Amino acid sequence: MRVAMAQISSSGDPDANLETVRAATADAASRGARLVVFPEAAMCRFGVPLEPVAEDLDGPWARGVSEAAESAGVTVVAGMFTPSDDGRVFNTVLVAGPDGTRLRYDKLHLYDAFGFTESKTVAPGSSPLVFDVDGVGVGVATCYDIRFPRLFTHLARRGAQLIVVPTSWGAGPGKLHQWQILATARALDSTTFVAAVGQARPTDEAVASSGAPTGIGHSQITDPFGTVVAAYDEAVRVDVHELDLGVVDKARTLLAVLANERELPAGGGEHDPAAAGEPLHQADDRGRNQ
């Protein structure tokens, strides 16, 4: 499977960003990509009011991405913002197929960390997503979701062989190291390929140092054994990578963490099976991210 990571740097202008998505999609498709992954907030960068730019999936921005996907004959994944009923927005990943279909994933885990409170302006999603590209199951997570391993194992149990993670990572001490470690760990947890695609570091220093999570670059693809097979620096870059999906089956045979996982009991009650030496229940694939 040929996957493109489109590490772009979004501005505050959705129209300009749509043109960037169109051009990068056409470029990646011309090099044989079947899936083109853009970052979180590809529609509009963080650090500006999001409610005025939010649109439904039948709005002009999502339609434009969908038209680009259809024209190129590829599937495009791109971060955007959609309205919620409570005055906030959803941090949405749009999945636009070559047949005109549009799916959405609304970010489950909101970035209320490192001094940033995403939940003030963004409403949480409630449902995970796995979609199909040429018979390959592709799961979706967004940015801060990468710190929650149970979502990744849930997606793997639902059939994901590749998990894409559109991201606009916040800068700060140790954050790059955390990003690289987390992307690798989630591939090992789920025995999937993980394509973690970030916003490039903004060239405008005022934007880069604004305190908003506007991106640090360093997109990365990690295989199910934890080997980094592609890694970018902080600059804008669009490139195409061939993934051998046979490695997923190999990893799930040799490194059978999904099959071997045991469900842990809740501790602290009168009857704790672990404390009593009773066997733990085998984990299943239902609701593991809830």
Secondary structure in CASP SS format (residue, H / E / C, confidence):
PFRMAT SS
TARGET T0000
AUTHOR 0000-0000-0000
METHOD secondary structure of the structure
MODEL  1
M C 1.00
R E 1.00
V E 1.00
A E 1.00
M E 1.00
A E 1.00
Q E 1.00
I C 1.00
S C 1.00
S C 1.00
S C 1.00
G C 1.00
D C 1.00
P H 1.00
D H 1.00
A H 1.00
N H 1.00
L H 1.00
E H 1.00
T H 1.00
V H 1.00
R H 1.00
A H 1.00
A H 1.00
T H 1.00
A H 1.00
D H 1.00
A H 1.00
A H 1.00
S H 1.00
R C 1.00
G C 1.00
A C 1.00
R C 1.00
L E 1.00
V E 1.00
V E 1.00
F C 1.00
P C 1.00
E C 1.00
A C 1.00
A C 1.00
M C 1.00
C C 1.00
R C 1.00
F C 1.00
G C 1.00
V C 1.00
P C 1.00
L C 1.00
E H 1.00
P H 1.00
V H 1.00
A C 1.00
E C 1.00
D C 1.00
L C 1.00
D C 1.00
G C 1.00
P H 1.00
W H 1.00
A H 1.00
R H 1.00
G H 1.00
V H 1.00
S H 1.00
E H 1.00
A H 1.00
A H 1.00
E H 1.00
S H 1.00
A H 1.00
G C 1.00
V C 1.00
T E 1.00
V E 1.00
V E 1.00
A E 1.00
G E 1.00
M E 1.00
F E 1.00
T E 1.00
P E 1.00
S C 1.00
D C 1.00
D C 1.00
G C 1.00
R C 1.00
V E 1.00
F E 1.00
N E 1.00
T E 1.00
V E 1.00
L E 1.00
V E 1.00
A E 1.00
G C 1.00
P C 1.00
D C 1.00
G C 1.00
T C 1.00
R E 1.00
L E 1.00
R E 1.00
Y E 1.00
D E 1.00
K C 1.00
L C 1.00
H C 1.00
L C 1.00
Y C 1.00
D E 1.00
A E 1.00
F C 1.00
G C 1.00
F E 1.00
T E 1.00
E H 1.00
S H 1.00
K H 1.00
T C 1.00
V E 1.00
A E 1.00
P C 1.00
G C 1.00
S C 1.00
S C 1.00
P C 1.00
L C 1.00
V E 1.00
F E 1.00
D E 1.00
V E 1.00
D C 1.00
G C 1.00
V E 1.00
G E 1.00
V E 1.00
G E 1.00
V E 1.00
A C 1.00
T C 1.00
C H 1.00
Y H 1.00
D H 1.00
I H 1.00
R H 1.00
F C 1.00
P H 1.00
R H 1.00
L H 1.00
F H 1.00
T H 1.00
H H 1.00
L H 1.00
A H 1.00
R H 1.00
R C 1.00
G C 1.00
A C 1.00
Q C 1.00
L E 1.00
I E 1.00
V E 1.00
V E 1.00
P E 1.00
T E 1.00
S C 1.00
W C 1.00
G C 1.00
A C 1.00
G C 1.00
P C 1.00
G C 1.00
K H 1.00
L H 1.00
H H 1.00
Q H 1.00
W H 1.00
Q H 1.00
I H 1.00
L H 1.00
A H 1.00
T H 1.00
A H 1.00
R H 1.00
A H 1.00
L H 1.00
D H 1.00
S H 1.00
T C 1.00
T C 1.00
F E 1.00
V E 1.00
A E 1.00
A E 1.00
V E 1.00
G E 1.00
Q C 1.00
A C 1.00
R C 1.00
P C 1.00
T C 1.00
D C 1.00
E H 1.00
A H 1.00
V H 1.00
A H 1.00
S C 1.00
S C 1.00
G C 1.00
A C 1.00
P C 1.00
T C 1.00
G C 1.00
I C 1.00
G C 1.00
H C 1.00
S C 1.00
Q E 1.00
I E 1.00
T E 1.00
D C 1.00
P C 1.00
F C 1.00
G C 1.00
T C 1.00
V E 1.00
V E 1.00
A E 1.00
A E 1.00
Y C 1.00
D C 1.00
E C 1.00
A C 1.00
V C 1.00
R E 1.00
V E 1.00
D E 1.00
V E 1.00
H E 1.00
E E 1.00
L C 1.00
D C 1.00
L C 1.00
G H 1.00
V H 1.00
V H 1.00
D H 1.00
K H 1.00
A H 1.00
R H 1.00
T H 1.00
L H 1.00
L C 1.00
A C 1.00
V H 1.00
L H 1.00
A H 1.00
N H 1.00
E C 1.00
R E 1.00
E C 1.00
L C 1.00
P C 1.00
A C 1.00
G C 1.00
G C 1.00
G C 1.00
E C 1.00
H C 1.00
D C 1.00
P C 1.00
A C 1.00
A C 1.00
A C 1.00
G C 1.00
E C 1.00
P C 1.00
L C 1.00
H C 1.00
Q E 1.00
A C 1.00
D C 1.00
D C 1.00
R C 1.00
G C 1.00
R C 1.00
N C 1.00
Q C 1.00
END
